[in-house]
Amino acid sequence: DNSNSERPPLIVMSEKVSREYLAYLDDSGISWIACGKERIDLVRACEILASEFGVERMGIVGGPAINTGFLDAGLLDEISILMGAGIDARREMPSVFDGFAMDHPLVHLKLTNVQRFDSDAIWIRYNV
């Protein structure tokens, strides 16, 4: 429910977006950023978010492709993972990161904090 939100929604997309969709967003009062010819230029989008919208810090709560896109663009400085005490081994359940080529080098992380909860869940934080 965005009715009580102080910040209106903002959509970031590539420049492949149709004029009709942009008109719909404008008519709906939704702010948008279109950057990147074929796919979203995440670095430029973050620059615009900082300069035009005053964004200084973001939390990326995405699926494996979005998370990997921000990681690959060098835009993540921290990885924060909350792991519940259960195993979900169903097929085709997404991982936290996915999409690098098989020869992509390992991304090294530095453990900064581990917190355990009464539910046996743990919150793991790393610096990239």
C-alpha positions as CSV (number, residue, x, y, z in Angstrom):
1,D,0.0,0.0,0.0
2,N,1.7,3.2,-1.2
3,S,-1.0,5.5,0.0
4,N,0.9,6.4,3.2
5,S,4.3,6.4,1.5
6,E,6.2,9.7,1.4
7,R,8.1,8.6,-1.7
8,P,6.3,8.0,-5.0
9,P,7.2,4.9,-7.0
10,L,10.1,5.1,-9.4
11,I,10.8,2.7,-12.3
12,V,14.2,2.1,-13.9
13,M,14.2,0.6,-17.4
14,S,16.2,0.4,-20.6
15,E,15.7,2.8,-23.5
16,K,13.8,0.0,-25.3
17,V,10.7,1.0,-23.5
18,S,7.7,2.1,-25.6
19,R,6.5,5.7,-25.7
20,E,3.0,4.3,-24.8
21,Y,4.4,2.9,-21.5
22,L,6.2,6.1,-20.7
23,A,3.0,8.1,-21.3
24,Y,1.2,5.7,-19.0
25,L,3.8,6.2,-16.3
26,D,3.6,10.0,-16.8
27,D,-0.2,9.9,-16.6
28,S,0.0,7.8,-13.4
29,G,2.4,10.2,-11.7
30,I,5.1,7.6,-11.6
31,S,8.7,8.8,-12.0
32,W,11.0,6.9,-14.3
33,I,14.6,6.6,-15.5
34,A,15.4,5.1,-18.9
35,C,19.1,4.5,-19.5
36,G,21.0,1.9,-21.5
37,K,20.3,1.0,-25.1
38,E,19.6,-2.7,-24.9
39,R,19.6,-3.3,-21.1
40,I,19.6,-1.1,-18.1
41,D,22.9,0.7,-17.5
42,L,23.0,0.2,-13.7
43,V,25.9,2.4,-13.1
44,R,24.3,5.3,-14.9
45,A,20.9,4.6,-13.2
46,C,22.7,4.8,-9.8
47,E,24.3,8.1,-10.8
48,I,20.9,9.5,-11.7
49,L,19.4,8.2,-8.5
50,A,22.1,10.0,-6.5
51,S,22.1,13.3,-8.4
52,E,18.4,13.7,-9.2
53,F,16.8,11.9,-6.4
54,G,19.3,12.3,-3.5
55,V,19.7,8.5,-3.0
56,E,22.9,7.9,-1.0
57,R,22.3,4.2,0.0
58,M,20.2,1.5,-1.5
59,G,19.2,-2.0,-0.6
60,I,19.0,-4.4,-3.6
61,V,16.3,-7.0,-2.8
62,G,16.2,-8.8,-6.1
63,G,16.4,-12.2,-7.7
64,P,19.6,-13.8,-8.9
65,A,19.8,-11.9,-12.2
66,I,19.3,-8.5,-10.6
67,N,21.7,-9.3,-7.7
68,T,24.4,-10.5,-10.2
69,G,23.9,-7.4,-12.4
70,F,24.6,-5.1,-9.5
71,L,27.6,-7.2,-8.4
72,D,29.0,-7.4,-11.9
73,A,28.7,-3.6,-12.3
74,G,30.7,-3.1,-9.1
75,L,27.8,-1.5,-7.3
76,L,27.6,-3.7,-4.3
77,D,29.8,-3.0,-1.2
78,E,27.9,-5.4,1.1
79,I,26.1,-8.7,0.9
80,S,23.6,-9.3,3.6
81,I,22.0,-12.8,3.7
82,L,19.3,-14.0,6.1
83,M,19.3,-17.8,6.2
84,G,16.4,-19.6,7.8
85,A,16.7,-22.9,9.5
86,G,15.1,-25.0,6.8
87,I,15.9,-26.6,3.5
88,D,13.9,-25.8,0.4
89,A,15.3,-28.2,-2.3
90,R,12.5,-27.8,-4.8
91,R,13.6,-27.7,-8.4
92,E,14.1,-24.4,-10.1
93,M,14.2,-22.4,-6.9
94,P,16.4,-19.4,-7.6
95,S,19.8,-18.9,-6.0
96,V,21.0,-15.6,-4.6
97,F,23.3,-14.9,-7.5
98,D,23.3,-16.5,-11.0
99,G,24.4,-15.7,-14.5
100,F,28.2,-15.4,-14.6
101,A,30.0,-17.4,-17.3
102,M,31.7,-20.6,-16.1
103,D,35.2,-18.9,-16.4
104,H,34.2,-15.8,-14.4
105,P,36.6,-15.4,-11.4
106,L,35.4,-16.0,-7.9
107,V,34.1,-12.9,-6.2
108,H,35.9,-12.7,-2.8
109,L,34.0,-11.6,0.3
110,K,35.1,-10.5,3.7
111,L,32.9,-11.7,6.6
112,T,31.9,-8.7,8.8
113,N,29.2,-10.1,11.1
114,V,27.1,-13.2,11.9
115,Q,24.0,-12.9,14.1
116,R,22.1,-15.9,15.4
117,F,18.4,-15.7,16.2
118,D,16.2,-17.8,18.6
119,S,14.6,-19.4,15.5
120,D,18.1,-20.8,14.6
121,A,18.1,-18.4,11.6
122,I,21.3,-16.6,11.0
123,W,22.1,-13.2,9.4
124,I,25.4,-13.2,7.6
125,R,27.0,-10.0,6.4
126,Y,30.0,-9.6,4.0
127,N,31.9,-6.8,2.5
128,V,32.6,-7.2,-1.2
